[in-house]
Amino acid sequence: MSNQNRPPAAGNGGFILELMQGNWRVFAACVAAMFASVAASFLSPALVGFIVDSVIGEKPMELPGPLLGWVQGLGGRLWLRDHMVLLAGAFLAAVALSAGFNMLRQYLAAKLSESLAFSLRQRLFDHIQRLPYSWHMGVQTGDIMQRCSSDVDTVRNFAAAQLTDLLRIVVMLAGAFALMFSINAPLAAAAFVGIPIIMGYSGMFYRLIGRRFRTADEAEGELTAMTQENLTGVRVVKAFGRERYSLDQFQRQNAEFSRRWIKVGWLMAIYWSLGDFINVAQGAVVVLFGAWQAVEGNMTGGALITFIMYNGMLTWPTRRLGRIIGEMSKAGVSIGRLREILLARPEENSPEEGEPPVRGKIEFRRVSFSYGKHKVLEDVSFTVEPGQTLAILGGTGSGKSTLTHLLNRLYELPEGQGTILLDGVDIRKIRRSYLRKNIGVTLQEPFLFSRTIMENLRAAAPDKSEQELLEAAETAAIHQSVLGFSQGYETMLGERGVTLSGGQQQRLAIARTLASDPPVLVFDDSLSAVDTETDAQIRRALARRPKKATAIIISHRVTTLMEADKILVLEGGRAVQQGTHRQLLEQPGLYQRIYRIQSLVAEEVENETKEETI
């Protein structure tokens, strides 16, 4: 199983370790730079203590053997007093060395974070592409976008930047306390008292902040989904004058989003305030107790200054530790939300699925299907021979579109609920990608990409020549319309194809499907926005194609269906009538009633048109 397809590791820690795969060298270099930076930072306080006690004061110099011999050879304490500028330079060099290694650490952490974010985004996108149609129908696009952007950034920042910061803090705390205990154990013990307190209340806030972050993150996802939905449907909003309603809805959701984040901010304010109080109190204890130790002769002035500097170095790590704990909580929420996506079961091909040749014979045998407890199809059977056209007529909710979704396995037909055959082969034994490649579907509301018209045509047929794409456009009766645009086929479409009218969008979508030249074509009410004359023109062009495909046409317009080889009438999920147009007109039933109603409406419209002309 490839990295892209495997399920995520169990637990937040396992997920982080999984993200690190392939990046261990960069992470190791980052950790090495961190150790070097911390080690260099410990030099400057030791140097200050040495200057105060052994250069300015009279305490014997305690230096490593070779270095002590070198200093003694130059003149010892007196020479150092005369060359204090060298000691100042050494102090600055230690600070610069620590800063340099810290800069390298931050660069490596940034490089690591971008690598992790790249692979995580790639994995998410790949996984989402493989998830079944039913999963996509049950989620909000805005929420998924928020998870794949904001949540990915949160995990990236923690896994790369804050994780190395956490290691740095642990090393600094361990190193500083080791040095402090070597200077004065009682004073170090007093300084250490504040650390468990910080750890304790940080753990308490970790749990509280985690719950607040989750509710705030969910509110952000809902707000993103609402924003995306309103921006996508802005034409509907304006057409019905619903701007005020949309604004009120957004304002309520925005207020809820702000309210939840204010609660997070209030909790963080309490946390930081308590942290500041504990840090100041701990620092005051160290200074007062250290001064008493110095007065009692238990430590020198230089040692006290060094100890205070080491203690001061702990202020940032302990405060930063609290922030990282808060970020851990936020990262935990984000990891959970991302793992929900990665744990969703993708469509998988079973070993027995193959790629048999497709001629176009379709057979439904006693097919039943339900969405949960809602039954949509019941005992539906029909057969379409290769090259024939099947028309499907039925009211809203009668199961027309469900038939096509089952045919190309967007929904899986459960065992025991019938059989769907393509050229005599159960479609459950045909690889999904191969099946969908051979069944071209055009929906009533087609999706067009924000690219040129030619790029939209090539989306389904990247290997076709330009001449073949133009022929598909002519068949779909969109070619002349495109030539009327100033830039022709290089015209850039707006989001979801808003540059085009509804009918033009449908015809371009039909052309895109025809360009792939599949042996089975499905038109799911995809001629609803096309006038009857253009509708007839498209059907005539389809009939003239040299390679006639098996076609399934779903429509509410009888004139679109009447020339089909077979017409299937659905009512309440059942196939109540089957036959040709002439046969069904002779049978009392739904088809006859719809035909008469539509014929009367057409006559009335024609009479009104004549009267207006006169």
N, C-alpha and C positions, 0 to 999 in steps of 0.2 A: 504494500500500500504506500503510495507517495505521500510526501509531507503535506501536500495540499489536501488530500482526501482523508487522512487519518483523523480520528476524533481527538479533541484536546485532552491534555494530561489532566488527571484528577487533582483538584485542589488548586488554590491560588499559587502556592509555591511551585508546584509541578508545572503549572502553566508558564510561570516566569522562566524556569529552567529550560522549558521547551523552546521558548522564544530565543534563548541564548545560543541554541545550537547553530553552529557555523560562525559564531562571533566570539568564541572563547579566547582567541588570541588577542583581539582588541580589548576584551574585558580584562584579561590578565595584564596587558600593558597598562591599562587604566589603573588597576589595583597597584601595580608596581610604582607608577608615578605618584599615586596617593601615599604609599608608604614612605617614599623618598621625601615628599613634601612635608609629611608629619614629622619625620626624623629631623629635617632641617629646621622646622619651626621650634623644636625643643632646644636648639643650639643657642638662640638669642637670649632666653632667660638665664641659662647657665653662664653665658658670657658676662651678663650684667652682674650676676652674683660674684663671679670671679674678679671683676674689676673693683667692685665695692670692697670685698674682703681681702683680696690678695695683691691688688695694685695700689688702691688708695689706702687700704688698711694694712695690717701687719701679719695677717694670717698666712702661714706657709702655703706656697702655691701647690695645688693639686692638679697636675696635668699628666697626660699619658707620657711614659718614659722618654721616647725620642723627642717629643715636643718640649718637655721640661728641660732636657739637655740642651736643645737649641736655644731656648730663651735664656737659660743660665749662661751660655756662651756669649750671648749678645750683651749681657750686663744685668740680667735678672729684673727685679722689681723696679730699680731706678731707671733702667733703660726703657721699660714699658711706660713709666710715668712721663718720661721725656717724649715718648712717641704715642701719646694717647690717640692721635689721629688714626694710627694703624688699627687700634682696637675698635674705634668707631667704624672704620672701613670693614673690619671683620664682622661687626654687628650687622652692617648694611648688607654685606655679602651673604650672611646667613638668611636674612630676611628675603633678599633677592632670590636666593637658591630655592627657598620654600615657595615663593611666588611663582618662579619658573616651572617647578614641578607641578604646582597646582594648576597653572595655565595648561600644561600638557595634559593633565588629568581631565580638565574640562573639555579640551579639544577632543580627546579620545572618547569621552562620555557622549559628546554631541555626535561624533561619528557613529558610535554604537547605537545611540537612540534613533538616528535616521535609518540605519540598517534594520533595526527591529521594526520600526514603523512601516518601512517599505515591505518587508516580508509579511507582516501581520495584515496590512491592507490588501496585499496580493492574495493572501490565503482567504481572507474574508470574502473578497469579491469572487474568487474562484468558487468558494463553497456556496455562496448565495446563488450563483449561476446554476449550480447543480441541484438546488433544492426544488422540491416538487411544486407544481402549480397551486396545489391546495395550501401550501405554506405561504406563498406570496399573497394569496387571496385573504389570508387571516392576519396580516400585519400591515402597519401603516408605513408608507414609504418614508415619511419625515422622521419617524422613530428609528428606522434602520439607518438612514443617513446620519442621524445624530450619533448612533452607536459607532458607525464606521469612521467618524471624524473626531468628535469630542472625546469619546471613550478610548479610541485608539491613542489619541494624544496623551490622555491621562496615564494609560498603561505604559506608553513609550517613555514619558518623563520619569515614572517611577522605576521602571526596569533598568534604564540606563543611567539617569542622573541621580535620582534619590537613593537607589540601591548602593551606588558607590559612595554617596554621602553617608549613608548608614554605616558602611564599613569604615569610613574615615573617622566617624564619631566614635565607634567602638575602639578603634586603635588609639585615638587621641585620649579617650577616657582611661584606657588601660595604661598607656604610656605615661600620661600625666600623673596618675595616682601612684604608679611605681616610683617615679622620680620624687614625688611629694613624700611618700613613705620613707624613702631613703634620706630625705632631709630632716623630717620630724614626724615620727609616727603618730603621737597624740594629736598634733595639729591636722595631719592627713585624715585621721579617723573623724575628727570634728567636721572637716570639709566634706567627707564622704556621706555624712548623715543626710544631706539634702537630696542626694541622688535617688535613694529608694522612694522618697516622697514624690519626686518628680515622676519616677517610673509608675508609681501607684496611681496617681491621679491622671497620668497620661493614658494608662490602660482603661480607666473608667471613661474618659472622654473618647477613647477609640471606639467603644461600643456605641456611645451616644451619637457621635459624629457620623458613624457608619450608617445608622438609620436615617439621619437627616440628609446625608448625601444621596442615599438611594431615592428618597421621595423627591428631592430637588432634581436629581437626574431624570427621573420619570417625568416630572413637570416640564423639563427642558425638551424631552422627546415629544411630548404632547404639543408644546408650543411650536416646535419645528414642523411637526406634521400639519398643524393647522395653517402655519404660514405657507408651507409648500402647497397645500390643497387650495388655499385662496388665491395664491399667485397663479397656479395652473388653471383654476376656474374663473379667472378674472373677467372673461368675456360673459360668462353666465351671470356673475354678480352685477356687472354693469347693465346687461340686457334687462334684468328684472329690477334694477334700481335698489339693490340690496346692500349698498355700500355701508349704510349706517348699521344694519344688522351684522354684517361681517366685522365692522369695527368694534361693535359692542362685544361680540363673541371673542374677538382677539383681546380686547381690553380685559375681559374677565379672566381669560387664560393667562395673560401677561401678568395680571395682578396676583394670581395664584402662584405663578412662577417666582415673582419677586418676593412674595410672602414666605415661601419656603426657603429661599436663599437668605432672606433676612434672619430667619431662625438659625440657619447655619452660621451666619456672620455673628449673631449674638452669642452662640455657643463658643465660637472661636475667640471672641473678645474676652469672655470669661476665662477661657483657657490661657490666653496670652497674659492677661492681667495677673492671674494666680502664678503663672510662671515667672513673671517679672518680680513679684513679691518674694517668691521663694529664692530666686537668684540673688536679690539684694540682701535678703536676710542671711543667706549662706555666706555671701561676701563679707558682711559685717561681722559675722561670727569668726571668720578666718582672720580678719584684720585685728580684732580685739584680742582674741585668744593668742594670735601670733605675736602681738606686741607684748603681751604678758609673758610669753615664753622667752622673748628676747630680753626683757627686763630681768627675768630670773636667770639669765645666762645659759638657757638651754639651746639657743641658736643665735647665730650672728646676724648682724643687720643685712649683710649681703644674702644670707640664706633666706631671711624673711622676705626680702624683695623678690628673690627668685621664686619662692613659694607662692607669693601673691600673684606673680606673673603667670605661673603655671595654673593657679586657681582661676585667674582671669581667662586663660585659654579654655577653661571648661564652660564658661558662660555661654559662648556661642554653640558648642556642641549640645549642651542640655536644652537650650531653646530650640535649636535646629532639630533635635531629636523629637520634640513635641510636634513640630511642623511635619516632620516625616511620618510620624504616627498618624497625624491627620490625613496626610496624603496616602498613606497605606490604606486607610479606611476608604478614601475616595477611589483609590486604585482597585481595592477589593470589590467595590460595587461595579466598577467598569469592567473588571475581569469577568464578574458574574454575568453581566449583560452580554459581553462578547461570547462567552462560553455557551450562552443560551442559543446563539446563532450557530456556533460550530457544532453543538450537540444535536441540532436538528438533523434528522436523517435525510441524506441526499438520495436522489434517484440512483439506483444501482442496477447494473446489468447482471443478470444471472448467467451461469455458464451455458445454459441451454438456449440462450437468445442468439439468433443468427441474423443473416442478411440475405434472405431468399429473394429471387428476382420478383419484381412487382409488375403485374399487367393491369391490375385495377379492379378485379372482382371483389366486391364487398358483400359480406353476409352477416347479418345480426340474427342470432338464434336465441329467442326467449330472454332478452336482456332486461334485467331489472337493476335499478340503482337508486340510492338514497343519499342525501346530504344529512348525515346524522340520523335523526328520527324522521326527517321529512322525505317522503318517497317521491321521486321525480319521474322515474320510468318504471313501467310494470309490464313485463312479458311482451316486449317489442321484438318483432321479427320482420325481416325484409331482405331482399337480395338485389344487388345491382351488378349487372354484367359489365365486363370491360368496355369502356367507351360510351356507356350509357349515361344518361343524366337523370338523377333522382331529385325531385323537388319535395321539399318538406314544408307543410303548412300547419299552423297551430297557433293558439292564443298564447299570451304571455304566461310563462311558467309551465308550459305544456311539455318541456323537456327537449326542445329542438336543439339548442346549443349544447346541451349535455351529451347528445348523441355524437356530436363532432369532437367534444372534449374526450369522450371515451375512445373514439376511433383513433386519435393520435396519442392516446395514453397520457393526456394531461391529468386525467383522473384514472386510477387503476380500477378495473372491473373486478370486484371481489369474486373469489371462488364460489361456485354454486349459484351465481346470479346470471348465468347465461354465458354465451360465447360470442366473440366477434372474430370473424375470419377475414383475412386478406389473401386472396388467391388460394383459399383452402388452408391457410396456416393461421393458427390462433395467434392474434397480435401479441399475446403475452410471451410468445416465443420469438418475437422480432425485436431486435435492438431498438431502443427508443429513438436514438439519434438518427438511425437509418430510416425508421418508420416516418418520423417527422420530415425528413428530407424528401420523402416520396409522397407526402400528403401536404399540398400547399393550401394554407388556410388564410382567408381574408375576412377580417372581422368587421362588424358594423361600425365600430369606432376605431379606425386604424391608428396605429402609432407611427408617426413619421419623425425621423431624427432631425435635429437642428443642423443639417448639412445641405449640400446642394441636391437638386432633384436627381442628378446622375448618380451621386453617392448613395442616395436612398434606393435607387434601382439596383445598384451593385451590391447592396447589403445582403440580398438573398441569392445573388448569382455573381460572385466575384470573378468567376472564370469565363463568363460570357463576353462575346465581342460587343462593341458599341452598336453594331448593326442589329444584333439579336435583341439588345435592350430596346432599341428604337422600335423594332417590330412588336415587342410586347406592349410598348406604350401606344402604338397605333391600334392594336387589338383592344386595349382598354379605353380607347377613345379619349386619351389625354394628350396625345402628341401635338395636335393643333393648338391646344390651349397653352402648352409649354412654349411652342414657337412664338406665341404672342407676347411672351415675357421678354423684356429688354435683354436679359442675359441667357435666355433659353434654358437649356439643361444645366447651366452653371448658376442658375438662380438659387440663392441661399434661402432656405426655409426658416421661418421663425420657430420658436419652441413648439413642439408637437404639431408642426405644420400649419401654424396659424396664418401663414402667408396665403394659403390656398382656401378656397371655399370648401364647404362640406362635401359637395359632389366631386370636386377636384381631388380632395384628399382620398376619397374612396376609390376613384379611378386610378390614382397613382399607386395606391396600395394593391389594387388588382394587377396593375402592370408589374409591380415588384414580385408578386406571387407567380405571374405567368412567366417572368424572366427566368425563374429557376426551372421551368419546364418539368414539373412533377407529373407522374402518371395519374394522380388523383388530385382533384381540385375541390375545395370546399369554400363556398361563398356564404358566410353566415350573416345574412341580411345586409350584405355589403353593397347593395344597390339601392338602399333606402333613400339616400340623398340625391339620387340621379333621376332626371326626368324620364318619362316613359319612352320617349324617342331615343335618348342615349342608351337607355336600358336595352331596347331592342337592337340597337346598333352593336352593342357589346356582345349580346348573345349571338347575333349573326356572325360576327367576327370569330367568336369561339367555335362556332359550328364549321367555319371554313378552314380552321387550322389543319395542316396536313396530319399531324399526330394528335388524334382526338383523345383527350383524357377522360377518365371517368369523373363525372362532376356531381357534386351535391350542392343544391341551391336552396337556401332557406330564405323565405320571404313572406311578407304579409300581402304582397301584391300578386293577385291571381294572374295578371297578364305576364308577369315574370316567370310563372311556373307552368303555364298552360301548354307550352311546347315540349316539356320534359317527357322522357320515355316512360317515366313512372312518377306518380305523385303519392306521397305518404302524408296522411292527415293524422295529427296527434291531438288528443283531447284528454286532459287530466293524466298525462303520462302514458296513455295507451294509444296504440295504433288502431284507430277506429275505422279508417278507410284506406284502401290502396287501389291504384289503377291509373289509367290515362285520364286526361282532361275530359274527353268525351264520355268515358265510362262513369266517371264521378258525377258528371252533370246529370246523368240519368238516375243516379241513386239519391234518394232523400237523405240529407245529412248535413254536416257542418260545411263541407266544401260547396255544396249547392247553395246554401244560405249565404256564405261569404261572397260567392260569385255574383249572386243576384244583387246583394247590397252594393258591391263595388260597381257593378254595371249601372245601377240606378244613379249612384253618385256621379259616375263619369258622364252619363247622359245629362244630368242637371248642370254640370259644369260646362258641357259643350253647348247646351241651350243658352245658358247665361252669356257665354262668350259670343255666340251669334247675335244675341239681342244687343250687346254692347257695341258690336261691329256695325249693326244696322243703325 
